[in-house]
Amino acid sequence: MGRLLIRIAAGVAAVLFLFWLLSILVGLLVWVVLIAAVAGLLWLGVRMLRSDTGPRR
C-alpha cells in the first residue's frame, strides 16, 4: 500500500511539473507575441510617417 501511494504521488508530481512547464512556455509565447506586435506597430508607424514626410507626387 505504501509503494502504491508513492507511485501515485510521483505521478501527480510529474503531471503538476508538466503543467507548470507548459504554463511557462505559454507565458513566454504570449510575451513574444506581444513584443512582436508592438515592434510591428512601431515599424508600421515609422513607415507611415516617412511616407507622409516624403516628396509629394
N, CA, C and O atoms as a Tripos MOL2 file, in Angstrom:
@<TRIPOS>MOLECULE
protein
  228   227    57     0     0
PROTEIN
NO_CHARGES

@<TRIPOS>ATOM
      1 N           0.8270   -1.1980    0.0000 N.3       1 MET1
      2 CA          0.0000    0.0000    0.0000 C.3       1 MET1
      3 C           0.8700    1.2610    0.0000 C.2       1 MET1
      4 O           0.5300    2.2490   -0.6510 O.2       1 MET1
      5 N           1.9810    1.2290    0.7210 N.am      2 GLY2
      6 CA          2.8810    2.3790    0.7780 C.3       2 GLY2
      7 C           3.5100    2.6780   -0.5690 C.2       2 GLY2
      8 O           3.6380    3.8340   -0.9710 O.2       2 GLY2
      9 N           3.9050    1.6080   -1.2630 N.am      3 ARG3
     10 CA          4.5210    1.8050   -2.5810 C.3       3 ARG3
     11 C           3.5230    2.3790   -3.5780 C.2       3 ARG3
     12 O           3.8790    3.2020   -4.4200 O.2       3 ARG3
     13 N           2.2870    1.9450   -3.4790 N.am      4 LEU4
     14 CA          1.2460    2.4620   -4.3730 C.3       4 LEU4
     15 C           1.0420    3.9570   -4.1490 C.2       4 LEU4
     16 O           0.8990    4.7190   -5.1060 O.2       4 LEU4
     17 N           1.0280    4.3760   -2.8800 N.am      5 LEU5
     18 CA          0.8710    5.7970   -2.5800 C.3       5 LEU5
     19 C           2.0550    6.6020   -3.1100 C.2       5 LEU5
     20 O           1.8810    7.7130   -3.6120 O.2       5 LEU5
     21 N           3.2540    6.0410   -2.9990 N.am      6 ILE6
     22 CA          4.4350    6.7310   -3.5120 C.3       6 ILE6
     23 C           4.3540    6.8650   -5.0350 C.2       6 ILE6
     24 O           4.7010    7.9080   -5.5890 O.2       6 ILE6
     25 N           3.8950    5.8080   -5.7050 N.am      7 ARG7
     26 CA          3.7680    5.8780   -7.1710 C.3       7 ARG7
     27 C           2.7020    6.8840   -7.5890 C.2       7 ARG7
     28 O           2.8810    7.6150   -8.5630 O.2       7 ARG7
     29 N           1.5940    6.9230   -6.8540 N.am      8 ILE8
     30 CA          0.5330    7.8900   -7.1630 C.3       8 ILE8
     31 C           1.0500    9.3130   -6.9320 C.2       8 ILE8
     32 O           0.8010   10.2090   -7.7390 O.2       8 ILE8
     33 N           1.7660    9.5110   -5.8280 N.am      9 ALA9
     34 CA          2.3260   10.8340   -5.5360 C.3       9 ALA9
     35 C           3.3360   11.2390   -6.6100 C.2       9 ALA9
     36 O           3.3760   12.4020   -7.0120 O.2       9 ALA9
     37 N           4.1430   10.3020   -7.0710 N.am     10 ALA10
     38 CA          5.1240   10.5990   -8.1210 C.3      10 ALA10
     39 C           4.4040   10.9470   -9.4270 C.2      10 ALA10
     40 O           4.8310   11.8520  -10.1450 O.2      10 ALA10
     41 N           3.3390   10.2500   -9.7320 N.am     11 GLY11
     42 CA          2.5680   10.5540  -10.9410 C.3      11 GLY11
     43 C           1.9310   11.9300  -10.8770 C.2      11 GLY11
     44 O           1.9610   12.6840  -11.8500 O.2      11 GLY11
     45 N           1.3470   12.2550   -9.7170 N.am     12 VAL12
     46 CA          0.7400   13.5740   -9.5460 C.3      12 VAL12
     47 C           1.8050   14.6600   -9.6560 C.2      12 VAL12
     48 O           1.5730   15.6950  -10.2820 O.2      12 VAL12
     49 N           2.9720   14.4310   -9.0500 N.am     13 ALA13
     50 CA          4.0620   15.4080   -9.1220 C.3      13 ALA13
     51 C           4.5260   15.5940  -10.5660 C.2      13 ALA13
     52 O           4.8090   16.7170  -10.9850 O.2      13 ALA13
     53 N           4.6070   14.5010  -11.3280 N.am     14 ALA14
     54 CA          5.0290   14.6000  -12.7240 C.3      14 ALA14
     55 C           4.0090   15.3950  -13.5450 C.2      14 ALA14
     56 O           4.3890   16.2180  -14.3780 O.2      14 ALA14
     57 N           2.7170   15.1480  -13.3120 N.am     15 VAL15
     58 CA          1.6770   15.8760  -14.0420 C.3      15 VAL15
     59 C           1.7100   17.3570  -13.6850 C.2      15 VAL15
     60 O           1.5990   18.2090  -14.5660 O.2      15 VAL15
     61 N           1.8630   17.6700  -12.3890 N.am     16 LEU16
     62 CA          1.9510   19.0700  -11.9660 C.3      16 LEU16
     63 C           3.1690   19.7470  -12.5780 C.2      16 LEU16
     64 O           3.0900   20.9020  -12.9960 O.2      16 LEU16
     65 N           4.2940   19.0430  -12.6350 N.am     17 PHE17
     66 CA          5.5040   19.5910  -13.2370 C.3      17 PHE17
     67 C           5.2870   19.8690  -14.7240 C.2      17 PHE17
     68 O           5.7210   20.9030  -15.2300 O.2      17 PHE17
     69 N           4.6220   18.9580  -15.4190 N.am     18 LEU18
     70 CA          4.3640   19.1660  -16.8490 C.3      18 LEU18
     71 C           3.4530   20.3660  -17.0760 C.2      18 LEU18
     72 O           3.6810   21.1490  -17.9980 O.2      18 LEU18
     73 N           2.4190   20.5180  -16.2440 N.am     19 PHE19
     74 CA          1.5360   21.6780  -16.3760 C.3      19 PHE19
     75 C           2.2820   22.9760  -16.0730 C.2      19 PHE19
     76 O           2.0540   23.9930  -16.7270 O.2      19 PHE19
     77 N           3.1750   22.9400  -15.0780 N.am     20 TRP20
     78 CA          3.9790   24.1100  -14.7310 C.3      20 TRP20
     79 C           4.8820   24.4990  -15.8990 C.2      20 TRP20
     80 O           5.0010   25.6740  -16.2440 O.2      20 TRP20
     81 N           5.5170   23.4860  -16.5030 N.am     21 LEU21
     82 CA          6.3830   23.7270  -17.6580 C.3      21 LEU21
     83 C           5.5720   24.2820  -18.8300 C.2      21 LEU21
     84 O           6.0210   25.2010  -19.5160 O.2      21 LEU21
     85 N           4.3940   23.7320  -19.0590 N.am     22 LEU22
     86 CA          3.5330   24.1960  -20.1440 C.3      22 LEU22
     87 C           3.0900   25.6370  -19.9080 C.2      22 LEU22
     88 O           3.0260   26.4290  -20.8480 O.2      22 LEU22
     89 N           2.7850   25.9790  -18.6590 N.am     23 SER23
     90 CA          2.3690   27.3540  -18.3780 C.3      23 SER23
     91 C           3.5150   28.3290  -18.6170 C.2      23 SER23
     92 O           3.2910   29.4430  -19.0890 O.2      23 SER23
     93 N           4.7410   27.9220  -18.2950 N.am     24 ILE24
     94 CA          5.8970   28.7840  -18.5650 C.3      24 ILE24
     95 C           6.0610   28.9800  -20.0680 C.2      24 ILE24
     96 O           6.2980   30.0980  -20.5260 O.2      24 ILE24
     97 N           5.9390   27.9110  -20.8290 N.am     25 LEU25
     98 CA          6.0870   28.0150  -22.2860 C.3      25 LEU25
     99 C           5.0020   28.8980  -22.8900 C.2      25 LEU25
    100 O           5.2860   29.7190  -23.7630 O.2      25 LEU25
    101 N           3.7660   28.7370  -22.4340 N.am     26 VAL26
    102 CA          2.6700   29.5550  -22.9490 C.3      26 VAL26
    103 C           2.8770   31.0130  -22.5650 C.2      26 VAL26
    104 O           2.6250   31.9090  -23.3700 O.2      26 VAL26
    105 N           3.3340   31.2590  -21.3420 N.am     27 GLY27
    106 CA          3.6130   32.6230  -20.9140 C.3      27 GLY27
    107 C           4.6970   33.2740  -21.7600 C.2      27 GLY27
    108 O           4.5680   34.4330  -22.1530 O.2      27 GLY27
    109 N           5.7580   32.5380  -22.0400 N.am     28 LEU28
    110 CA          6.8260   33.0710  -22.8920 C.3      28 LEU28
    111 C           6.3140   33.3450  -24.3020 C.2      28 LEU28
    112 O           6.6700   34.3500  -24.9170 O.2      28 LEU28
    113 N           5.4820   32.4500  -24.8040 N.am     29 LEU29
    114 CA          4.9370   32.6410  -26.1450 C.3      29 LEU29
    115 C           4.0690   33.8960  -26.2040 C.2      29 LEU29
    116 O           4.1300   34.6480  -27.1760 O.2      29 LEU29
    117 N           3.2610   34.1240  -25.1680 N.am     30 VAL30
    118 CA          2.4240   35.3230  -25.1270 C.3      30 VAL30
    119 C           3.2960   36.5810  -25.1160 C.2      30 VAL30
    120 O           3.0050   37.5450  -25.8240 O.2      30 VAL30
    121 N           4.3670   36.5710  -24.3110 N.am     31 TRP31
    122 CA          5.2630   37.7330  -24.2740 C.3      31 TRP31
    123 C           5.9170   37.9670  -25.6270 C.2      31 TRP31
    124 O           6.0350   39.1120  -26.0660 O.2      31 TRP31
    125 N           6.3450   36.8950  -26.2970 N.am     32 VAL32
    126 CA          6.9700   37.0440  -27.6190 C.3      32 VAL32
    127 C           5.9780   37.6340  -28.6100 C.2      32 VAL32
    128 O           6.3400   38.5080  -29.3980 O.2      32 VAL32
    129 N           4.7390   37.1720  -28.5830 N.am     33 VAL33
    130 CA          3.7160   37.6910  -29.4990 C.3      33 VAL33
    131 C           3.4370   39.1630  -29.2030 C.2      33 VAL33
    132 O           3.3070   39.9630  -30.1300 O.2      33 VAL33
    133 N           3.3430   39.5310  -27.9230 N.am     34 LEU34
    134 CA          3.1040   40.9320  -27.5610 C.3      34 LEU34
    135 C           4.2560   41.8190  -28.0170 C.2      34 LEU34
    136 O           4.0270   42.8940  -28.5710 O.2      34 LEU34
    137 N           5.4840   41.3810  -27.7890 N.am     35 ILE35
    138 CA          6.6470   42.1790  -28.2020 C.3      35 ILE35
    139 C           6.6760   42.3100  -29.7150 C.2      35 ILE35
    140 O           6.9790   43.3850  -30.2340 O.2      35 ILE35
    141 N           6.3680   41.2350  -30.4330 N.am     36 ALA36
    142 CA          6.3510   41.2850  -31.8960 C.3      36 ALA36
    143 C           5.2560   42.2260  -32.3890 C.2      36 ALA36
    144 O           5.4640   42.9520  -33.3620 O.2      36 ALA36
    145 N           4.0980   42.2280  -31.7360 N.am     37 ALA37
    146 CA          3.0030   43.1090  -32.1480 C.3      37 ALA37
    147 C           3.3840   44.5740  -31.9240 C.2      37 ALA37
    148 O           3.1350   45.4150  -32.7870 O.2      37 ALA37
    149 N           3.9840   44.8850  -30.7760 N.am     38 VAL38
    150 CA          4.4050   46.2620  -30.5110 C.3      38 VAL38
    151 C           5.4810   46.6880  -31.4960 C.2      38 VAL38
    152 O           5.4330   47.8010  -32.0190 O.2      38 VAL38
    153 N           6.4460   45.8220  -31.7560 N.am     39 ALA39
    154 CA          7.5060   46.1530  -32.7110 C.3      39 ALA39
    155 C           6.9200   46.3580  -34.1120 C.2      39 ALA39
    156 O           7.3430   47.2600  -34.8350 O.2      39 ALA39
    157 N           5.9570   45.5310  -34.4910 N.am     40 GLY40
    158 CA          5.3200   45.6780  -35.8000 C.3      40 GLY40
    159 C           4.5460   46.9810  -35.9080 C.2      40 GLY40
    160 O           4.5910   47.6470  -36.9420 O.2      40 GLY40
    161 N           3.8370   47.3500  -34.8470 N.am     41 LEU41
    162 CA          3.1020   48.6130  -34.8720 C.3      41 LEU41
    163 C           4.0530   49.8070  -34.9440 C.2      41 LEU41
    164 O           3.7950   50.7600  -35.6790 O.2      41 LEU41
    165 N           5.1490   49.7610  -34.1880 N.am     42 LEU42
    166 CA          6.1370   50.8460  -34.2500 C.3      42 LEU42
    167 C           6.7340   50.9630  -35.6560 C.2      42 LEU42
    168 O           6.8770   52.0600  -36.1970 O.2      42 LEU42
    169 N           7.0780   49.8080  -36.2350 N.am     43 TRP43
    170 CA          7.6700   49.8090  -37.5740 C.3      43 TRP43
    171 C           6.6670   50.3750  -38.5890 C.2      43 TRP43
    172 O           7.0370   51.1470  -39.4730 O.2      43 TRP43
    173 N           5.3860   49.9790  -38.4500 N.am     44 LEU44
    174 CA          4.3590   50.4750  -39.3630 C.3      44 LEU44
    175 C           4.1710   51.9800  -39.1930 C.2      44 LEU44
    176 O           4.0280   52.7070  -40.1760 O.2      44 LEU44
    177 N           4.1730   52.4460  -37.9380 N.am     45 GLY45
    178 CA          4.0340   53.8770  -37.6980 C.3      45 GLY45
    179 C           5.1850   54.6720  -38.2800 C.2      45 GLY45
    180 O           4.9690   55.7200  -38.8890 O.2      45 GLY45
    181 N           6.3980   54.1920  -38.1000 N.am     46 VAL46
    182 CA          7.5680   54.8810  -38.6660 C.3      46 VAL46
    183 C           7.4850   54.8960  -40.1860 C.2      46 VAL46
    184 O           7.8070   55.8980  -40.8240 O.2      46 VAL46
    185 N           7.0560   53.7870  -40.7540 N.am     47 ARG47
    186 CA          6.9400   53.7400  -42.2200 C.3      47 ARG47
    187 C           5.8920   54.7250  -42.7250 C.2      47 ARG47
    188 O           6.0900   55.3880  -43.7430 O.2      47 ARG47
    189 N           4.7710   54.8140  -42.0040 N.am     48 MET48
    190 CA          3.7140   55.7400  -42.4260 C.3      48 MET48
    191 C           4.1840   57.1930  -42.2700 C.2      48 MET48
    192 O           3.8940   58.0310  -43.1240 O.2      48 MET48
    193 N           4.9060   57.4920  -41.1880 N.am     49 LEU49
    194 CA          5.4160   58.8510  -41.0040 C.3      49 LEU49
    195 C           6.4180   59.2060  -42.0920 C.2      49 LEU49
    196 O           6.4160   60.3270  -42.6000 O.2      49 LEU49
    197 N           7.2660   58.2650  -42.4470 N.am     50 ARG50
    198 CA          8.2440   58.5300  -43.5160 C.3      50 ARG50
    199 C           7.5510   58.7780  -44.8470 C.2      50 ARG50
    200 O           7.9710   59.6440  -45.6140 O.2      50 ARG50
    201 N           6.4980   58.0280  -45.1250 N.am     51 SER51
    202 CA          5.7910   58.2130  -46.4060 C.3      51 SER51
    203 C           5.0450   59.5590  -46.4260 C.2      51 SER51
    204 O           4.8640   60.1490  -47.4910 O.2      51 SER51
    205 N           4.6120   60.0440  -45.2430 N.am     52 ASP52
    206 CA          3.9380   61.3440  -45.1800 C.3      52 ASP52
    207 C           4.9080   62.4900  -45.3910 C.2      52 ASP52
    208 O           4.5530   63.4990  -46.0000 O.2      52 ASP52
    209 N           6.1290   62.3450  -44.8940 N.am     53 THR53
    210 CA          7.0970   63.4490  -44.9910 C.3      53 THR53
    211 C           7.9110   63.3900  -46.2840 C.2      53 THR53
    212 O           8.7370   64.2660  -46.5400 O.2      53 THR53
    213 N           7.6840   62.3770  -47.0830 N.am     54 GLY54
    214 CA          8.4320   62.2530  -48.3310 C.3      54 GLY54
    215 C           7.9490   63.2470  -49.3780 C.2      54 GLY54
    216 O           6.9840   63.9750  -49.1440 O.2      54 GLY54
    217 N           8.6100   63.2830  -50.5280 N.am     55 PRO55
    218 CA          8.1940   64.1980  -51.5990 C.3      55 PRO55
    219 C           6.8120   63.8370  -52.1360 C.2      55 PRO55
    220 O           6.4950   62.6620  -52.3230 O.2      55 PRO55
    221 N           6.0010   64.8520  -52.3810 N.am     56 ARG56
    222 CA          4.6490   64.6380  -52.9150 C.3      56 ARG56
    223 C           4.7320   64.4140  -54.4190 C.2      56 ARG56
    224 O           5.5420   65.0290  -55.1130 O.2      56 ARG56
    225 N           3.8800   63.5250  -54.9040 N.am     57 ARG57
    226 CA          3.9000   63.2580  -56.3390 C.3      57 ARG57
    227 C           2.6580   63.8490  -56.9900 C.2      57 ARG57
    228 O           2.4820   63.7320  -58.2030 O.2      57 ARG57
@<TRIPOS>BOND
     1     1     2 1
     2     2     3 1
     3     3     4 2
     4     3     5 am
     5     5     6 1
     6     6     7 1
     7     7     8 2
     8     7     9 am
     9     9    10 1
    10    10    11 1
    11    11    12 2
    12    11    13 am
    13    13    14 1
    14    14    15 1
    15    15    16 2
    16    15    17 am
    17    17    18 1
    18    18    19 1
    19    19    20 2
    20    19    21 am
    21    21    22 1
    22    22    23 1
    23    23    24 2
    24    23    25 am
    25    25    26 1
    26    26    27 1
    27    27    28 2
    28    27    29 am
    29    29    30 1
    30    30    31 1
    31    31    32 2
    32    31    33 am
    33    33    34 1
    34    34    35 1
    35    35    36 2
    36    35    37 am
    37    37    38 1
    38    38    39 1
    39    39    40 2
    40    39    41 am
    41    41    42 1
    42    42    43 1
    43    43    44 2
    44    43    45 am
    45    45    46 1
    46    46    47 1
    47    47    48 2
    48    47    49 am
    49    49    50 1
    50    50    51 1
    51    51    52 2
    52    51    53 am
    53    53    54 1
    54    54    55 1
    55    55    56 2
    56    55    57 am
    57    57    58 1
    58    58    59 1
    59    59    60 2
    60    59    61 am
    61    61    62 1
    62    62    63 1
    63    63    64 2
    64    63    65 am
    65    65    66 1
    66    66    67 1
    67    67    68 2
    68    67    69 am
    69    69    70 1
    70    70    71 1
    71    71    72 2
    72    71    73 am
    73    73    74 1
    74    74    75 1
    75    75    76 2
    76    75    77 am
    77    77    78 1
    78    78    79 1
    79    79    80 2
    80    79    81 am
    81    81    82 1
    82    82    83 1
    83    83    84 2
    84    83    85 am
    85    85    86 1
    86    86    87 1
    87    87    88 2
    88    87    89 am
    89    89    90 1
    90    90    91 1
    91    91    92 2
    92    91    93 am
    93    93    94 1
    94    94    95 1
    95    95    96 2
    96    95    97 am
    97    97    98 1
    98    98    99 1
    99    99   100 2
   100    99   101 am
   101   101   102 1
   102   102   103 1
   103   103   104 2
   104   103   105 am
   105   105   106 1
   106   106   107 1
   107   107   108 2
   108   107   109 am
   109   109   110 1
   110   110   111 1
   111   111   112 2
   112   111   113 am
   113   113   114 1
   114   114   115 1
   115   115   116 2
   116   115   117 am
   117   117   118 1
   118   118   119 1
   119   119   120 2
   120   119   121 am
   121   121   122 1
   122   122   123 1
   123   123   124 2
   124   123   125 am
   125   125   126 1
   126   126   127 1
   127   127   128 2
   128   127   129 am
   129   129   130 1
   130   130   131 1
   131   131   132 2
   132   131   133 am
   133   133   134 1
   134   134   135 1
   135   135   136 2
   136   135   137 am
   137   137   138 1
   138   138   139 1
   139   139   140 2
   140   139   141 am
   141   141   142 1
   142   142   143 1
   143   143   144 2
   144   143   145 am
   145   145   146 1
   146   146   147 1
   147   147   148 2
   148   147   149 am
   149   149   150 1
   150   150   151 1
   151   151   152 2
   152   151   153 am
   153   153   154 1
   154   154   155 1
   155   155   156 2
   156   155   157 am
   157   157   158 1
   158   158   159 1
   159   159   160 2
   160   159   161 am
   161   161   162 1
   162   162   163 1
   163   163   164 2
   164   163   165 am
   165   165   166 1
   166   166   167 1
   167   167   168 2
   168   167   169 am
   169   169   170 1
   170   170   171 1
   171   171   172 2
   172   171   173 am
   173   173   174 1
   174   174   175 1
   175   175   176 2
   176   175   177 am
   177   177   178 1
   178   178   179 1
   179   179   180 2
   180   179   181 am
   181   181   182 1
   182   182   183 1
   183   183   184 2
   184   183   185 am
   185   185   186 1
   186   186   187 1
   187   187   188 2
   188   187   189 am
   189   189   190 1
   190   190   191 1
   191   191   192 2
   192   191   193 am
   193   193   194 1
   194   194   195 1
   195   195   196 2
   196   195   197 am
   197   197   198 1
   198   198   199 1
   199   199   200 2
   200   199   201 am
   201   201   202 1
   202   202   203 1
   203   203   204 2
   204   203   205 am
   205   205   206 1
   206   206   207 1
   207   207   208 2
   208   207   209 am
   209   209   210 1
   210   210   211 1
   211   211   212 2
   212   211   213 am
   213   213   214 1
   214   214   215 1
   215   215   216 2
   216   215   217 am
   217   217   218 1
   218   218   219 1
   219   219   220 2
   220   219   221 am
   221   221   222 1
   222   222   223 1
   223   223   224 2
   224   223   225 am
   225   225   226 1
   226   226   227 1
   227   227   228 2
@<TRIPOS>SUBSTRUCTURE
     1 MET1         2 RESIDUE 1 A MET
     2 GLY2         6 RESIDUE 1 A GLY
     3 ARG3        10 RESIDUE 1 A ARG
     4 LEU4        14 RESIDUE 1 A LEU
     5 LEU5        18 RESIDUE 1 A LEU
     6 ILE6        22 RESIDUE 1 A ILE
     7 ARG7        26 RESIDUE 1 A ARG
     8 ILE8        30 RESIDUE 1 A ILE
     9 ALA9        34 RESIDUE 1 A ALA
    10 ALA10       38 RESIDUE 1 A ALA
    11 GLY11       42 RESIDUE 1 A GLY
    12 VAL12       46 RESIDUE 1 A VAL
    13 ALA13       50 RESIDUE 1 A ALA
    14 ALA14       54 RESIDUE 1 A ALA
    15 VAL15       58 RESIDUE 1 A VAL
    16 LEU16       62 RESIDUE 1 A LEU
    17 PHE17       66 RESIDUE 1 A PHE
    18 LEU18       70 RESIDUE 1 A LEU
    19 PHE19       74 RESIDUE 1 A PHE
    20 TRP20       78 RESIDUE 1 A TRP
    21 LEU21       82 RESIDUE 1 A LEU
    22 LEU22       86 RESIDUE 1 A LEU
    23 SER23       90 RESIDUE 1 A SER
    24 ILE24       94 RESIDUE 1 A ILE
    25 LEU25       98 RESIDUE 1 A LEU
    26 VAL26      102 RESIDUE 1 A VAL
    27 GLY27      106 RESIDUE 1 A GLY
    28 LEU28      110 RESIDUE 1 A LEU
    29 LEU29      114 RESIDUE 1 A LEU
    30 VAL30      118 RESIDUE 1 A VAL
    31 TRP31      122 RESIDUE 1 A TRP
    32 VAL32      126 RESIDUE 1 A VAL
    33 VAL33      130 RESIDUE 1 A VAL
    34 LEU34      134 RESIDUE 1 A LEU
    35 ILE35      138 RESIDUE 1 A ILE
    36 ALA36      142 RESIDUE 1 A ALA
    37 ALA37      146 RESIDUE 1 A ALA
    38 VAL38      150 RESIDUE 1 A VAL
    39 ALA39      154 RESIDUE 1 A ALA
    40 GLY40      158 RESIDUE 1 A GLY
    41 LEU41      162 RESIDUE 1 A LEU
    42 LEU42      166 RESIDUE 1 A LEU
    43 TRP43      170 RESIDUE 1 A TRP
    44 LEU44      174 RESIDUE 1 A LEU
    45 GLY45      178 RESIDUE 1 A GLY
    46 VAL46      182 RESIDUE 1 A VAL
    47 ARG47      186 RESIDUE 1 A ARG
    48 MET48      190 RESIDUE 1 A MET
    49 LEU49      194 RESIDUE 1 A LEU
    50 ARG50      198 RESIDUE 1 A ARG
    51 SER51      202 RESIDUE 1 A SER
    52 ASP52      206 RESIDUE 1 A ASP
    53 THR53      210 RESIDUE 1 A THR
    54 GLY54      214 RESIDUE 1 A GLY
    55 PRO55      218 RESIDUE 1 A PRO
    56 ARG56      222 RESIDUE 1 A ARG
    57 ARG57      226 RESIDUE 1 A ARG
